[in-house]
Amino acid sequence: MSRKLLLEILSALLVFLFIYTSISKLLDYDTFRRQLGQSPFITLYAPVIVWALPVGELIIAGFLLFARTRLTGFYLSFFLLSLFTFYLVAMLRLSYFIPCSCGGVLQHLSWNAHIVFNIIFVIFSTIGVLLQDKDQQTPAQTTL
């Protein structure tokens, strides 16, 4: 499989994930808002996160759609998915109550399955960064 095709596939998977999750959150806004408000770690920030997260996911998807901004999209995907994975692990270890603010099909995953799912997409983002970075290097940069 060519590097370019793999980049397109990884981008498409991440775009689908971010569009799907953001639309799910926005369509079930009241539930998403309520569940974020119940989270012991982010209760104070819930009014901002309830809008910033789905909008941020859509922005990341937009970055991933275009070759010129794809590297930024991969970096942002890596950051957001890593942050969310860390949040899930912290919630599982430190909290007695874990509200699920996931949308759609993802809300039916167990917490451990959700962490594995996120780690897989963190790996996809990492591969995207590494491959996209090589694609964007000029010949002069590769000889250094």
N, C-alpha and C positions, 0 to 999 in steps of 0.2 A: 504494500500500500504506500502510495506516495505521501510525502510530508504534507503537501498542500491538501490532499483529500482528507488526511487525518485531522488537520486543523479545521477543515470545514465540518467534519463530523462532530468533533469536540465542541466547536462553537454552536452548532445546531442543538446538541444535547443541552448545553448550558442555557441557550436562549429559550428553549422549550421549558426547562425547569423554572427559570426566573419569570417568564411570562405566565406560566401555569400557576405558580405559587402567588404571584402578585395579584393576578385576577381573582384567584380563590379568596384571598384576604379581603380584597375590595368588595367582592360580591357578598361576602358574609361579614361585613364590616363590624356590625354590632357584637357578634360573637368574638371576633378577633380582638376588638377593643376591650371587652369584658375579660377575656382570658389574659391579655397582656397586663391588665390592671391587677390581676390576681397573682402575678409572678412575684415571688419574694425579692428578686434581685433588681427588677427594673420597674417596679410600680411607679416610682417618681417620674420616670422618663416615658411611661406608656403613652401619654397624650402626644408626644413628639414621634415616638417609634411607630405608632399605629399608622401614621401617614408616611413617615420617612422610609420605612422598610419597603412597602410595596412600590413606592415611587423610585427608590434606589434600585430595586430589582429590575424595574422597567428600564431605567437608565443603563444599567449594566448590560441588559439584553441588547439595547440599542448600540452600545459600544462593540459588542461581539458581532453584530451584523455586518460591520464594515471593516475591510482589511486594514484601512488606515488607523482605526482606533481599537482594533482587536486585541493588541497586546495589553493596552490599558484595561480592556474588558476582562481579560484573563487574570490580570493582577487583582482587579476588584473582586472578581469571582472567588479567587483564592482567599482574599481577605475576609469577605463576607461569610463564605462557607466555613472557613477555619474559626472565625469568631462564633458562629452559631454552633459549631461542633463543640467548642470549648464551653459555651454556655450550657449546652445539653449535659455534658459530662459533669460540670459544676452543679447543675440542678440535681442530677441523679445522686451525687455524692453528698451534697450539703443541704438539700431541702426535703422536707417531709411531704410537700405538696407540689406537684408539677402539672400546671395547666398546659394543655396542648393548644397552641395557637397556630398550628399547621392548617393548611387548607387542603380541601379535596381528598384525594386518595392517600396522601401522605399522613393524614391524621389517623389512619388505620394501622400504621406501622407500630411495632413495639418500640420502646425507647432505644433498646440496643440495636434493633434493625435500622432505626432512624440515624443513629450514630454511624453505623456501617455505610448506609446510603450516602451520608454527608462526606465521609472519608473518601468514598469512591469518587465523588464529584470534586473534592479537593485535589485528588490525584489527577483527575481530568484537567483541572485548571492548571496544575503544576506542569503537566505535559504540554499543555497549550502555551504556557509562558516560555518553556524551554524551546519548543519548536518554532514558535512565532519569533522569538528573539533571534534565533539562527536565521530565519527568513529575512529579518530586517537588517542584518549586518551587511555592510558593504564589503566588497572584496578586499579593500585596504584594511578594514577592521579585522578580518579573519586571519590575516597574515601576522598580526602582532603577537 
